[in-house]
Structures are given as structure tokens and as C-alpha cells.
Amino acid sequence: MKLMHAILGGLAATAAMTAFLYLLSYATHRVMKVIRILGTMLLFRTQPDGSLSDTVSTKAAGTVAYYVVGIFFALIYLALWDSGVGMLTASWGLLLGLGHGIIAMVIWYFFFMVHPKPPLLNLRSYLVTLIFAHVVFGLVMTYTVYLLQHPDYAFWQ
């Protein structure tokens, strides 16, 4: 049952994080469409002008990879909780999301550094934004698992 909670929590948290990044991309007119960025880089489809690929297969590959990684990190959250690290509370969700965001920022930074032709975007603002997006992930993941596992526990304390 806990595996299902991690999968559902990972899907919900990844969807919330994606929505956050896409809304921010829309509001700021900066390239933060993580699914397209990931798909473009995984399939080596950076356009000659440095822009992202817009093909369906690029978006599909980016979506699948992104959600698989989200579920993987949800399993790590669950393993941490099961080993006694943290609790299913908003403050722990924020803290885990912050740590997760810093790890993700480092991974993305190195991905851009080793990629033979990464897309052109403002890397600094993208990486900083990823930290906040992962805080959203941590909150949504924690709250989703809380709802599934402990409906009688006071989450917002």
C-alpha cells in the first residue's frame, strides 16, 4: 500500500511542480518548461538557434522521464519517513522540498555542463526557480501521502 501512496504522491507532486513552472514561465516569459527542456536534452534535439524542440516525441520523452524521476524521489521521501527522518507535516514537507531542490539544482547544473549542446536559456534563474518548484513538490508530496496514510493527523501544525 505504501508503494501506491508514493506513486500517487509522486504523480500529484510532479504535476503541481510542473504547473508551477509552466505558470511561472507564462508570467515571466522565461524558458522554464521543464518537460520540453528535459525532452530536448535527453533526445539531443536542441534547435540550431538554441531553442527547445517542440515535437510530440520530445514532449512525450520529457514527460515520461520527468514523472519517473518524480516517483523515484517520492519513494525516497517515503523511505526517509519510514526510517524516522521527518514527519508528515507542512514544515517537514517544506524542508524536504528545499533539500530536494538543492539536489535537483546541482544535478541540472551538471546535466547542462556535460551536455554537448544544451538549449540556450538563463541557467541561473532556471536553477534558482527549481529550488522553489521542489518546495512545491515537497509540500504536495507530503500532503498527498498525509491524506492517504493519516487522515486523523494534524498536518498544518
VEXDREN-2710 file (C-alpha; in Angstrom, 1 decimal):
% VEXDREN-2710
k/r/px/py/pz
1/MET/0.0/0.0/0.0
2/LYS/2.8/2.4/0.8
3/LEU/4.2/2.0/-2.7
4/MET/0.9/3.1/-4.1
5/HIS/0.9/6.1/-1.8
6/ALA/4.4/7.0/-3.0
7/ILE/3.3/6.7/-6.7
8/LEU/0.2/8.8/-6.2
9/GLY/2.1/11.3/-4.1
10/GLY/4.9/11.5/-6.7
11/LEU/2.4/12.0/-9.6
12/ALA/0.5/14.7/-7.7
13/ALA/3.7/16.5/-6.6
14/THR/5.2/16.3/-10.0
15/ALA/2.0/17.6/-11.6
16/ALA/1.9/20.5/-9.1
17/MET/5.6/21.3/-9.7
18/THR/5.1/21.3/-13.5
19/ALA/2.1/23.6/-13.2
20/PHE/4.1/25.9/-11.0
21/LEU/7.0/26.1/-13.5
22/TYR/4.6/26.5/-16.5
23/LEU/2.7/29.3/-14.8
24/LEU/5.9/31.0/-13.9
25/SER/7.2/30.6/-17.5
26/TYR/4.0/32.1/-18.8
27/ALA/4.1/35.0/-16.3
28/THR/7.8/35.9/-16.7
29/HIS/8.2/34.9/-20.4
30/ARG/11.3/32.9/-19.4
31/VAL/12.0/29.4/-20.6
32/MET/11.1/27.1/-17.6
33/LYS/9.1/24.5/-19.4
34/VAL/10.9/21.6/-17.7
35/ILE/9.3/18.8/-19.7
36/ARG/10.4/20.4/-23.0
37/ILE/13.8/21.2/-21.6
38/LEU/14.3/17.6/-20.4
39/GLY/13.0/16.0/-23.6
40/THR/15.1/18.2/-25.8
41/MET/18.2/17.4/-23.8
42/LEU/17.5/13.7/-23.5
43/LEU/16.9/13.3/-27.2
44/PHE/19.6/15.7/-28.2
45/ARG/17.2/17.9/-30.1
46/THR/18.3/21.4/-29.3
47/GLN/17.5/23.5/-32.3
48/PRO/20.3/25.3/-34.3
49/ASP/19.3/28.6/-32.7
50/GLY/19.5/27.0/-29.2
51/SER/15.7/26.8/-28.7
52/LEU/13.8/23.8/-27.5
53/SER/12.3/21.1/-29.6
54/ASP/8.5/21.2/-30.0
55/THR/7.9/17.7/-31.4
56/VAL/5.4/15.4/-29.8
57/SER/8.1/12.7/-29.2
58/THR/10.3/15.2/-27.4
59/LYS/7.4/16.2/-25.1
60/ALA/6.5/12.5/-24.6
61/ALA/10.0/11.6/-23.7
62/GLY/10.3/14.6/-21.3
63/THR/7.0/13.8/-19.7
64/VAL/7.8/10.1/-19.1
65/ALA/11.3/10.8/-17.8
66/TYR/10.1/13.7/-15.6
67/TYR/7.3/11.7/-13.9
68/VAL/9.5/8.6/-13.4
69/VAL/12.0/10.8/-11.6
70/GLY/9.2/12.4/-9.6
71/ILE/8.0/8.9/-8.5
72/PHE/11.6/8.0/-7.7
73/PHE/12.0/11.0/-5.4
74/ALA/8.6/10.2/-3.8
75/LEU/10.0/6.8/-2.9
76/ILE/13.0/8.5/-1.3
77/TYR/10.7/10.7/0.7
78/LEU/8.7/7.6/1.8
79/ALA/12.0/5.8/2.8
80/LEU/13.1/8.8/4.8
81/TRP/9.7/8.9/6.7
82/ASP/9.8/5.2/7.3
83/SER/13.3/5.4/8.7
84/GLY/12.3/8.1/11.1
85/VAL/13.5/11.1/9.3
86/GLY/10.8/13.8/9.4
87/MET/7.1/13.6/9.8
88/LEU/4.1/14.2/7.5
89/THR/3.8/17.8/8.4
90/ALA/3.9/21.0/6.3
91/SER/7.2/22.1/7.8
92/TRP/8.8/18.8/7.0
93/GLY/7.4/19.0/3.5
94/LEU/9.0/22.4/3.0
95/LEU/12.3/21.2/4.5
96/LEU/12.4/18.1/2.3
97/GLY/11.4/20.1/-0.7
98/LEU/14.2/22.6/-0.1
99/GLY/16.8/19.8/0.2
100/HIS/15.4/18.1/-2.8
101/GLY/15.5/21.4/-4.7
102/ILE/19.2/21.9/-3.9
103/ILE/20.0/18.4/-5.1
104/ALA/18.0/18.9/-8.2
105/MET/19.7/22.2/-8.9
106/VAL/23.1/20.5/-8.7
107/ILE/22.0/17.6/-10.9
108/TRP/20.6/20.0/-13.6
109/TYR/23.7/22.2/-13.4
110/PHE/25.9/19.3/-14.2
111/PHE/23.5/18.0/-16.9
112/PHE/23.8/21.4/-18.6
113/MET/27.6/21.3/-18.2
114/VAL/28.1/17.8/-19.7
115/HIS/25.5/18.0/-22.4
116/PRO/27.1/18.6/-25.9
117/LYS/24.5/21.1/-27.0
118/PRO/22.2/22.3/-24.2
119/PRO/19.4/24.7/-25.0
120/LEU/20.1/28.4/-24.5
121/LEU/18.3/29.7/-21.5
122/ASN/19.0/31.8/-18.4
123/LEU/20.5/28.9/-16.4
124/ARG/20.9/30.9/-13.2
125/SER/17.2/31.9/-13.0
126/TYR/16.1/28.4/-14.1
127/LEU/18.2/26.7/-11.4
128/VAL/17.1/29.0/-8.6
129/THR/13.5/28.6/-9.7
130/LEU/13.9/24.8/-9.5
131/ILE/14.5/25.2/-5.8
132/PHE/11.2/26.8/-5.3
133/ALA/9.5/24.3/-7.6
134/HIS/10.8/21.5/-5.5
135/VAL/9.5/23.2/-2.3
136/VAL/6.1/22.9/-4.0
137/PHE/6.9/19.2/-4.8
138/GLY/7.7/18.6/-1.1
139/LEU/4.6/20.2/0.2
140/VAL/2.3/18.5/-2.3
141/MET/4.0/15.1/-1.8
142/THR/3.8/15.3/2.0
143/TYR/0.2/16.5/2.0
144/THR/-0.9/13.8/-0.5
145/VAL/0.7/11.0/1.5
146/TYR/-0.7/12.5/4.7
147/LEU/-4.2/12.4/3.2
148/LEU/-3.7/8.8/2.1
149/GLN/-2.0/7.5/5.3
150/HIS/-3.0/9.6/8.3
151/PRO/-6.4/11.3/7.8
152/ASP/-6.6/11.9/11.6
153/TYR/-3.2/13.6/12.0
154/ALA/-2.9/17.4/12.3
155/PHE/-1.0/18.3/9.2
156/TRP/-0.9/22.1/9.4
157/GLN/1.0/22.5/12.7
END
